[in-house]
Amino acid sequence: MTPPTRTAEVALSVEALLHQWARQSDAPAGAAVVAGTEISARRRGGIEWRTPDAVAVSVLARPSKLDPASADVGWMAASLAAVRALDSCLGGERSCLWPDSISGPGDDPDVAVNAACTLGPGRVELAVLAVRAGPVTSPDQRAELVESLLDRLRETALMLDDPYPLLDAYRARCSTLGRAVELRRLPHGTIRGLAADIDDAGQLVLESPTGLKERIAVSALNSVRVLPDQAR
C-alpha cells in the first residue's frame, strides 16, 4: 500500500507539517507532505529559501537500526533522491556536492535539500527528508517532478535502515570526492584539503597535504567551496 500524502497550498514549511503529523497522529514511514508555497522554507543552516513557483516535498523515515552517530546519512538520502528525481524528469545526469547541493546544467531549477533527525534513546526515532526545487512553471512538469520526488525520497528513506548501499550509491554520484575543497566551519575557521571520502556516518573525510585525515560533520559546516584542480 502506498503511504499517505498530504498536500497544502500554503504551509509554514513541509518539514514543520510532517513533524506535526508524526508527533500528533503517528504518521507512518513513507508519509509525505507536498506544498507549493512555504512561508518559512529554509536551506541547511536555517538560511531562508524564497523561490517563486517552487515545489516542496518531504518524506518521513522511521529507521529501526540507524545509529544516532550516523544521522548525517539523512543528508545523503535526500540529496541522492534529488539527483535521481531531476535526472528522471529533466534528462541528463547530475551529481551531488556534499552535503546538500546538486550540480547540473545551468538551466536547472534551484534545489534545496534538507534532512532532520529526531533522536530517541540510543536510536534515530524519525528522519524528515525534504527537497525543494524552483522555479517550475509548467503544471505538467510540476506534477511529474512531485511524483518523482515522492518516489525517490521514499526509496532512499527506506535505505536508512541499511545505510551502506545508500552510501555507496551516494559516493558514486558525489562529484566533491577527489577534489580540493575549502571548508568554512562553525562557528568560524577555514580549512583546505582533499575530499578523500564520505565515511559510514555520512561525514566528509578531509585529507591534508601531510596525509592527516579529519572527519567533518554536517552540523560543523558553514559552507563548502570546490577549488581549482591544482589548489589544495
C-alpha positions, 0 to 999 in steps of 0.5 A: 500500500502506498503511504499517505500524502498530504498536500497544502497550498500554503504551509509554514514549511513541509518539514514543520507539517510532517513533524506535526503529523508524526508527533500528533497522529503517528504518521507512518514511514513513507508519509509525505507532505507536498506544498507549493508555497512555504512561508518559512522554507529554509536551506541547511543552516536555517538560511531562508529559501524564497523561490517563486513557483517552487515545489516542496516535498518531504518524506518521513523515515522511521529507521529501526537500526540507524545509529544516532552517530550516523544521522548525517546519512539523512543528508545523503538520502535526500540529496541522492533522491534529488539527483535521481528525481531531476535526472528522471524528469529533466534528462541528463545526469547530475551529481551531488556536492556534499552535503546538500547541493546538486550540480547540473546544467545551468538551466536547472531549477534551484534545489534545496535539500534538507534532512532532520533527525529526531533522536530517541534513546540510543536510536534515530526515532524519525528522519524528515527528508525534504527537497525543494526545487524552483522555479517550475512553471509548467503544471505538467512538469510540476506534477511529474517532478512531485511524483518523482520526488515522492518516489525517490525520497521514499526509496532512499528513506527506506535505505536508512535502515541499511545505510551502506548501499545508500552510501555507496550509491551516494559516493558514486554520484558525489562529484566533491570526492577527489577534489580540493575543497575549502571548508568554512566551519562553525562557528568560524575557521577555514580549512583546505584539503582533499575530499578523500571520502564520505565515511559510514556516518555520512561525514566528509573525510578531509585529507591534508597535504601531510596525509592527516585525515579529519572527519567533518560533520554536517552540523560543523559546516558553514559552507563548502567551496570546490577549488581549482584542480591544482589548489589544495 
